Every structure is written in structure tokens, then in C-alpha cells.
Amino acid sequence: MRPFVGALQGTATLIATQRNARIFLAAASLPVAMAIWLGVTTHERCALALAIGFVLTAEAFNTGIKFAY
């Protein structure tokens, strides 16, 4: 359970400290809302969630590299 707590704390820190992560989450809310409104299929929702996850992961890696150097 501790790894999940650490991951959630890291995600919260990313969102609290990184402007680009907050902008991305705000921008990602529109496609999510549209997907709900349009009633997209389960596969399409999974693809959307993966795309959002990949971009957020890339932002987290970028932030980690930036702070390491």
C-alpha cells in the first residue's frame, strides 16, 4: 500500500508545483467531458485515459529530470 501512497503524493506534488501539469489537466477535462457527453465506447475511453496518462507521465519525467540537474 505504501507505494501507492507515495505515487499519489508525487502526483499531488507535481500538480501543486508545476504550472504545465495544471494546464494539461485543465485542457484534458474538455475531451473527457466530450467523451462522456457523446457516449464513446469503452475502448475509446481507455485510449483517451491512456493518452492523458502518457502525457502526465511525460510531464512527471520532465519535472524529475529538471530537478535532478
C-alpha positions in Angstrom: 0.0 0.0 0.0 2.9 2.4 0.7 4.0 2.6 -3.0 0.5 3.8 -3.9 0.6 6.4 -1.2 4.0 7.6 -2.4 2.8 7.7 -6.0 -0.3 9.7 -5.1 1.9 12.1 -3.0 4.2 12.5 -6.0 1.3 13.2 -8.3 -0.2 15.8 -5.9 3.3 17.4 -5.6 3.6 17.5 -9.4 0.2 19.2 -9.8 0.8 21.6 -7.0 4.2 22.7 -8.2 4.1 22.5 -12.0 2.2 25.0 -14.0 2.2 22.9 -17.2 0.7 19.9 -15.4 -2.2 22.1 -14.2 -2.7 23.5 -17.7 -2.7 20.0 -19.1 -5.2 18.7 -16.6 -7.5 21.7 -17.3 -7.1 21.1 -21.1 -7.7 17.3 -20.6 -11.0 18.0 -18.9 -12.6 19.1 -22.2 -12.0 15.8 -24.2 -13.1 13.8 -21.1 -16.3 15.9 -20.8 -17.0 15.5 -24.6 -16.4 11.7 -24.3 -19.0 11.5 -21.6 -21.4 13.7 -23.4 -21.0 11.8 -26.7 -21.2 8.4 -25.1 -18.0 7.0 -26.6 -17.2 3.3 -26.4 -15.2 1.6 -23.6 -12.3 1.1 -25.9 -12.2 4.8 -26.9 -12.4 5.8 -23.2 -9.5 3.6 -22.5 -7.5 5.1 -25.3 -8.3 8.6 -24.0 -7.3 7.6 -20.5 -4.0 6.1 -21.8 -3.2 9.3 -23.8 -3.8 11.5 -20.8 -1.8 9.2 -18.6 1.1 9.2 -21.1 1.2 13.0 -21.3 1.1 13.3 -17.5 3.8 10.7 -17.1 6.0 12.6 -19.6 5.4 15.8 -17.6 6.4 14.0 -14.4 9.6 12.6 -16.0 10.4 16.1 -17.4 10.0 17.6 -13.9 12.2 14.9 -12.3 14.9 15.5 -14.9 14.7 19.2 -14.5 15.0 19.0 -10.7 17.9 16.5 -10.9 20.1 18.9 -12.8 
